[in-house]
Amino acid sequence: MQTRQLGPFTVSAIGLGCMNLSHAYGVPPPPETAAPVLLAALDAGITLFDTAALYGFGANETLVGKVLAKHRSRFTLASKCGMQGVDVAGDGKLVRVIDGRPATIKATCEASLRRLQTDVIDLYYLHRWDKKVPIEDSVGALSELVRAGKIRAIGLSEVSSATLRRAHAVHPISAVQTEYSLWTRNPEIAVLQACRELGAALVAFSPVARGFLCGAAIDVNALEAKDIRRAMPRFAPDNHAANLKLLPAYHAIAQEAGCTPAQLALAWLLHQGEHIIPIPGTTSVAHLQEDLGADKVTLGADVLARLQALINQKTVAGARYSAQSASEVDTETF
């Protein structure tokens, strides 16, 4: 597989987003089903595994640690702090809380190290910028974790170019993780260029548009009750119906390029810059192997131009987040 630079690390050009194995898209698979996906990814040459304290409220880190700890020297491990499950009401029920205070960041890191069964996390992201805390304070806490040998490099998730530059002035930022795909182009406003200038990688989550660009049309009525797409405007009935009209032409381009729709979406990202690393997630070994085939897909200028024109911020119906979720991110918007 091709490799790309991620701060001080050389990693596979396509990483694995581990969230799907414990979180977000309905009922997650049991550990005995999830474990083979992680091991298959490792055997296939993936050397970047991405998790977070939030995913499954610690369950995903626990899974990654249990399955991959014995192979720790073979991959770059990324996790995140600043957003996690907290028992706010004292009733044992965890709720998602954004908290970027230095003490919370350090405590979260210690808990993550235990769950991941490792002495050090290679790349540790601030999952969301807590706007009640200056970014300089949160990144300052992360820099102390670097000096303490708890983490090796710092990343930010869902931040604007201005916030990235402020953070980078405190400590070098190795990566920015944000949603980037044919149907979410926000990084193109300024974050991509800022990453290029500062030497940071752009780690693209949801690179296949939350499954929309994977082939078969998604039946939104069949989504499980806890599937986060149910609250996303692009999957609301009217918007989804409009977006489905983009797929026939998209599938035709994939057929012409000799690849699957999912591979086309990932290949498009890989062609956008050498500092871009997509991290698709899956619960299926077969889908994992399909995704990795994007590494071998070459797209000509004409195909890239047609894709750009077909699916972009002007042709996609609906915002990527609800108003509440959008208020929690710091990215530039169209």
C-alpha positions in Angstrom: 0.0 0.0 0.0 1.0 3.6 -0.6 2.3 5.5 2.5 1.8 9.1 3.6 3.3 11.3 6.3 1.4 11.9 9.4 3.5 14.2 11.6 6.5 12.1 12.6 4.9 8.9 11.4 4.8 7.2 8.0 1.5 5.5 7.7 -0.6 3.7 5.2 -2.4 6.0 2.7 -5.7 4.7 4.0 -6.3 4.2 7.7 -9.1 2.5 9.6 -11.7 4.5 11.5 -12.7 2.2 14.3 -15.8 4.1 15.5 -18.2 1.9 13.5 -17.2 -1.1 15.6 -18.7 0.4 18.8 -20.7 3.5 18.0 -22.9 5.6 15.8 -24.5 3.5 13.1 -27.1 1.5 15.1 -26.4 -1.5 17.2 -22.6 -2.3 17.0 -21.3 -5.8 16.3 -20.3 -8.0 19.2 -16.6 -8.0 20.0 -16.1 -11.5 18.4 -17.3 -10.0 15.1 -15.5 -6.7 15.4 -12.1 -8.3 16.3 -11.6 -10.0 12.9 -12.1 -6.6 11.2 -9.2 -5.0 13.2 -6.9 -8.0 12.6 -7.8 -8.1 8.8 -6.9 -4.4 8.5 -3.6 -5.0 10.2 -2.8 -8.0 8.0 -3.8 -6.0 4.9 -1.2 -3.4 5.6 -3.2 -0.7 7.4 -0.8 1.1 9.9 -3.1 3.8 11.2 -5.9 2.9 13.6 -8.2 5.7 14.8 -10.3 5.6 17.9 -11.6 7.9 20.7 -12.7 8.0 24.3 -16.2 8.9 23.1 -16.8 5.9 20.9 -19.0 3.5 22.8 -18.1 5.6 25.9 -14.7 3.8 26.1 -15.8 0.5 24.6 -14.0 1.1 21.3 -10.7 1.9 23.0 -11.1 -1.2 25.1 -11.8 -3.3 22.0 -8.8 -1.8 20.1 -6.5 -2.4 23.2 -7.7 -6.0 23.7 -7.3 -7.0 20.0 -4.2 -5.0 19.0 -2.1 -4.5 22.1 0.1 -7.5 21.2 0.8 -6.0 17.8 1.4 -2.5 19.1 4.8 -2.0 17.3 3.1 -2.6 13.9 0.9 0.5 13.7 0.3 4.1 14.6 -2.4 4.5 17.2 -4.6 7.6 17.3 -7.2 8.5 19.9 -9.0 11.6 21.1 -9.9 13.5 24.2 -12.1 16.5 24.9 -15.5 14.8 24.3 -16.6 11.7 26.2 -19.3 10.1 28.2 -20.0 11.6 31.6 -22.4 10.6 34.4 -23.8 14.1 34.7 -27.0 13.2 36.7 -25.3 10.6 38.9 -27.7 7.9 37.8 -25.1 5.8 35.9 -26.3 7.0 32.5 -23.5 8.5 30.5 -24.1 11.5 28.2 -21.8 13.1 25.7 -19.9 16.1 27.1 -17.4 18.4 25.5 -14.8 19.3 28.1 -11.4 20.8 27.1 -10.1 21.8 30.5 -6.5 20.8 31.1 -7.3 18.6 34.1 -10.0 16.7 32.1 -7.7 16.2 29.2 -5.0 14.7 31.3 -7.4 12.4 33.2 -9.0 11.2 29.9 -5.5 10.4 28.6 -4.7 8.2 31.6 -8.0 6.4 31.2 -7.4 5.9 27.5 -3.9 4.5 28.1 -5.4 1.9 30.4 -8.1 0.9 28.0 -5.8 0.8 25.0 -3.2 -1.3 27.0 -0.3 0.9 25.9 2.2 3.2 27.5 1.9 5.9 24.9 -0.6 7.1 22.3 1.1 8.1 19.0 -1.4 10.8 17.9 -3.8 12.3 20.4 -6.5 14.7 19.1 -8.6 17.3 20.8 -11.9 15.8 19.6 -13.8 19.1 19.8 -12.6 22.5 20.8 -14.4 23.4 24.0 -15.2 27.0 23.3 -15.4 27.8 27.0 -11.6 27.1 27.2 -9.0 28.9 25.1 -7.5 26.6 22.5 -4.1 27.6 23.9 -5.0 26.1 27.3 -6.2 22.8 25.9 -3.2 22.5 23.5 -0.9 23.5 26.4 -2.2 20.5 28.4 -1.6 18.2 25.4 1.9 19.6 25.1 2.5 18.6 28.7 1.4 15.1 27.9 4.0 15.0 25.1 6.7 16.1 27.5 5.6 13.5 30.0 5.9 10.8 27.3 2.2 9.9 27.4 1.5 10.9 23.8 3.9 11.5 20.8 2.0 14.0 18.7 -1.0 16.3 18.8 -4.0 16.6 16.5 -7.2 18.7 16.4 -10.6 17.6 15.1 -13.2 19.8 13.4 -11.4 23.1 13.8 -11.1 26.2 11.5 -7.9 27.3 9.9 -7.7 30.2 12.4 -8.0 27.9 15.4 -5.4 25.6 13.9 -2.9 28.4 13.5 -3.5 29.5 17.1 -3.0 26.0 18.4 0.1 25.5 16.2 1.7 28.5 17.8 1.6 26.7 21.1 2.8 23.3 19.9 3.2 21.8 16.4 0.0 20.2 15.2 0.6 17.0 13.3 -2.9 16.4 12.0 -6.4 17.9 11.6 -9.2 15.4 11.4 -12.4 16.5 9.8 -15.2 15.3 7.5 -14.0 15.5 3.9 -15.5 13.8 0.9 -17.1 14.6 -2.4 -20.2 15.7 -0.6 -18.5 17.6 2.2 -16.0 20.1 0.9 -15.6 22.5 3.9 -11.9 21.8 4.3 -11.3 23.3 0.9 -12.2 26.8 2.1 -9.0 27.2 4.2 -8.1 24.2 6.3 -6.5 22.1 3.5 -4.2 25.0 2.7 -3.4 25.7 6.3 -2.5 22.1 6.9 -0.3 22.2 3.8 1.5 25.3 5.0 2.0 24.0 8.6 3.0 20.5 7.6 0.0 18.9 9.1 -1.9 15.9 7.6 -5.6 16.2 6.8 -7.2 13.0 8.2 -10.6 12.6 6.4 -13.4 10.9 8.3 -16.6 9.8 6.7 -14.8 9.7 3.3 -17.6 7.7 1.7 -20.3 10.1 2.8 -21.6 8.0 5.7 -22.2 5.1 3.3 -24.0 7.2 0.7 -21.3 6.7 -1.9 -20.9 2.9 -1.2 -23.0 1.5 -3.9 -26.5 0.4 -3.0 -28.9 3.3 -2.1 -29.5 3.7 1.7 -33.1 3.1 2.8 -33.4 5.8 5.5 -36.6 4.2 6.7 -34.7 1.1 7.5 -32.0 2.8 9.6 -31.8 1.6 13.2 -33.2 3.9 15.9 -29.8 4.8 17.2 -28.2 5.4 13.8 -26.9 9.0 13.9 -27.8 9.5 10.2 -31.5 9.8 11.3 -30.7 13.2 12.7 -28.6 14.4 9.8 -30.3 16.8 7.4 -28.9 15.1 4.3 -30.8 11.9 5.2 -34.1 13.6 5.8 -36.7 12.3 3.3 -36.8 15.3 0.9 -33.1 15.9 0.9 -32.2 12.2 0.6 -34.6 11.8 -2.3 -32.9 14.8 -4.0 -29.4 13.4 -3.3 -30.3 10.0 -4.7 -30.6 11.6 -8.1 -26.8 12.1 -8.1 -26.1 8.4 -7.8 -26.8 7.0 -11.4 -24.2 9.4 -12.9 -21.8 8.7 -10.1 -22.1 4.9 -10.5 -21.5 5.3 -14.2 -18.2 7.1 -13.6 -17.2 4.3 -11.2 -17.9 1.7 -13.8 -15.9 3.7 -16.4 -13.0 4.0 -14.0 -13.1 0.2 -13.3 -13.7 0.4 -9.6 -16.6 0.3 -7.1 -18.4 3.4 -5.9 -16.7 3.3 -2.5 -13.3 3.0 -4.2 -14.1 5.9 -6.4 -14.9 8.1 -3.4 -11.6 7.1 -1.6 -9.5 7.5 -4.8 -10.9 11.0 -5.3 -9.7 11.9 -1.9 -6.3 10.4 -2.4 -5.9 12.5 -5.5 -6.6 15.8 -3.7 -3.2 16.0 -2.0 -0.4 14.0 -0.6 -1.2 15.2 2.9 -4.7 13.7 2.9 -5.3 10.4 4.6 -8.9 9.0 4.5 -10.0 6.7 7.4 -13.1 4.8 6.3 -14.8 2.7 8.8 -16.6 -0.6 8.4 -17.9 -3.6 10.3 -17.2 -6.0 7.4 -14.0 -7.6 6.3 -15.3 -7.7 2.7 -16.0 -4.0 2.7 -12.6 -3.4 4.3 -10.9 -5.2 1.5 -13.0 -3.3 -1.1 -12.0 0.0 0.4 -8.3 -0.8 0.3 -8.6 -1.4 -3.4 -8.9 2.4 -3.8 -5.1 2.5 -3.3 -4.7 1.1 -6.8 -7.2 3.4 -8.6 -5.8 6.1 -10.9 -8.2 8.9 -12.0 -7.5 11.1 -14.9 -8.0 14.9 -14.9 -11.2 14.5 -16.9 -12.8 12.0 -14.4 -11.7 14.2 -11.5 -13.3 17.3 -13.1 -16.6 15.4 -13.8 -16.7 14.2 -10.2 -16.1 17.7 -8.8 -19.0 19.0 -10.9 -21.4 16.2 -10.1 -21.2 16.1 -6.3 -20.2 19.2 -4.4 -21.6 21.7 -1.9 -24.0 23.2 -4.5 -25.4 20.0 -5.8 -25.9 18.2 -2.4 -29.2 18.9 -0.6 -29.1 19.5 3.2 -26.5 20.5 5.7 -24.1 17.9 7.1 -25.1 18.4 10.7 -28.2 19.5 12.6 -28.1 23.0 14.1 -27.1 21.6 17.5 -24.3 19.5 16.2 -23.1 22.3 13.9 -22.8 24.7 16.9 -20.3 22.3 18.4 -17.8 22.4 15.6 -15.4 25.1 14.6 -15.0 24.5 10.9 -15.6 27.0 8.2 -19.0 26.5 6.5 -20.4 27.0 3.1 
